[in-house]
Amino acid sequence: MHDEVYTDGVDEITVSGSIVRIDLFSLSPTERDASNFPKKVFRQRLILSAEGFANSVEVMQNALQGLVDAGVVKRSQPGEIGQAPPLSLGSSERPVASPASQRPSNASTNFR
């Protein structure tokens, strides 16, 4: 049997030479921040070579395109940047990200 890890997202990506570290987080079921949103809790770190990271990004982009093609995820239009989240779930689900007036996105500070 293989261990599985659930994550709500990527909190931080750190590049050091040819090593890429990806910190995964989950939202706490009990702890809240000042705005009453669940706090991020570090869960696990993935450590990859730069080549392994680049290959992983390509695999994820292909998976994302499959979700877009299936209508599960919708991309925003180029003029909507800053006005809407870059991705959102299909109309039968709630949006992935809150509007800009609410909680900020979970994007890594390395890429803002």
N, C-alpha and C positions, 0 to 999 in steps of 0.2 A: 504494500500500500504506500502511496505517496502522500506527503503532507500537502495540504492546500492552505493558502493564506488569502483571506478576504481583505480588500483595501477599498477605502472610499476614494482614494486618489493619490497623486504624487504631490508631496509637499515641497521637495527641494531636489534639484539636480546639481551636483557639484562635479566639475571637471578638474582633474589634477593630473597634468601630463597626459598620459595615454589611458588613464583610468577614469571611468564615469561612475559616480555613486548616485543612486536614486533612492530617496527616502520615501517610504510609503506611510500613509496615515489612515486611521479610521476615526470616525466621529464618536466622541464619548457618549455613552447612553446616560451618564449621570452628571458630568461636569459641563457647566455653561459659562460663556464669556459675559462681559458686561452688557452685550446686546441680546443676551439670552439665547444665543446660538450654541449648538454643541461645540465643545472644544476639540481641536485636532489632537490626536494622540499618536505618537510615533509607534509604528508596528514592526517594520522590518526595513532593511536596507539591501538593495540589489547592487552588486558591484560587478561592472562589466568592463571589458577592454573597449577602447574607442571603436574598433571594428565591430565588436559584438553589439555595442549600442547602436551603431549605424544600421546594422542588419535588423535589429529589433524595431527600429523606427520604420523601416521599410515594411516589415510584417504588420505593424500596427496601422500604418497608412492604408495597406490593402484591406485590413479588417474594417477600418473606418469607412472606406469606400463601399464595402459590402453593406454596412449599416445604412449609409446614405442611399444606396441603390434600393434597399429594402424599405425605405421610408421610416426607419426607426429614428434616425438622426437627420436634422436639417441644418444645412450650412447657412450662415447669414450672407447677405449680399455685400459686396465690397464697400459700398457707401454707408453701411450700417455699423461699421466698427466703432466701438465706444457707446453705441446706442442700444445694442442687444448682445447677448452672449454669442460667441462664435459658433456654438453648436447648441441645439436643443433637441429634446426628444420629440417624437411624432405627436400629433394632436391628441392621441389617446392617453398620453402620459403627461406628467407635470414637467416644466422646464428644468434643465440641468442647473442653470445658474439663475440667480436672482437679478432683478433690474439693478442698474448702477446705483440707484438711490438706497439700495439695501446692502447686504453683505458683499464684499469684494470677491472676485473670482479666486479660485484656488491655484492660480498660475504661479510658477516658481519665480522668485525674485530675480533669479539669474537671467530671465528672458523678458523682463518688462521694459 
